[in-house]
Each structure stands twice: as C-alpha cells, then as structure tokens.
C-alpha cells in the first residue's frame, strides 16, 4: 500500500479541471491511464524524470475506480485531498448548499480517534 501514490493521484487530478471531469465520467479509464502514464512521474522537476516501481494495490485501484472516499480514508488517503476532489466532482449533484460536504461527514462519521494514519 502506498499512501503517497493515493495522495499523489488525488492531488494531481484535483488540480486539473479536465482530469476532474474525466475522473468523474470514466473513473476506471482515468485511474488506469494515470497509473500507466503519470504515477511514476516525479512532481515539480524541471526535466522530466520518472521512477518505475510505483503501482496501486488492487484495493487502492478498486477504491479509486469506485469513487469510494470512505475506503480511501481508511487506506490513509489525506482527508483534505479526498474532500476537495470529491467536492469538485459531486457538489453539483446536491441541491442544498454544502450538500456533498454533509454527505461526506455522514459517511465518515463511524470513524473515531485515532484516525487512520495519513503519513506518507
């Protein structure tokens, strides 16, 4: 399991409006593409550099393709990253203000301290 890779996915997708829409509409295709093309790119390098070993586990891939932010939280994905990305994707589906945030809180309410480790 790599909390780093989960967080890197959430971070990079959230910062690209086209990727946000792509992930909303085609989560499986987006996760598969991102893992093959972007997972090993080293962020913030002036010269493109990449590693070769980073891969999602089957459980991580399933949680990402299922938009399962509760499971992602349990796996150690940073809650701020999941919240901001999923707000961008799903807030529009709720009629009331803060509708998605309230749903997010309800779905994570069963967690108690200590929360899952989010250190990378």
Secondary structure, 3 states (H helix, E strand, C coil): CCHHHHHHHHHHHHCCHHHHHHHHHCHHHHHHHHHHHCCCECCCCCCCCECCCCCCCHHHHHHHHCCCHHHHHHHCCCHHHHHHHHHHHHHHHCCCCCHHHHHHHHHHCCCCCCCCCCCC
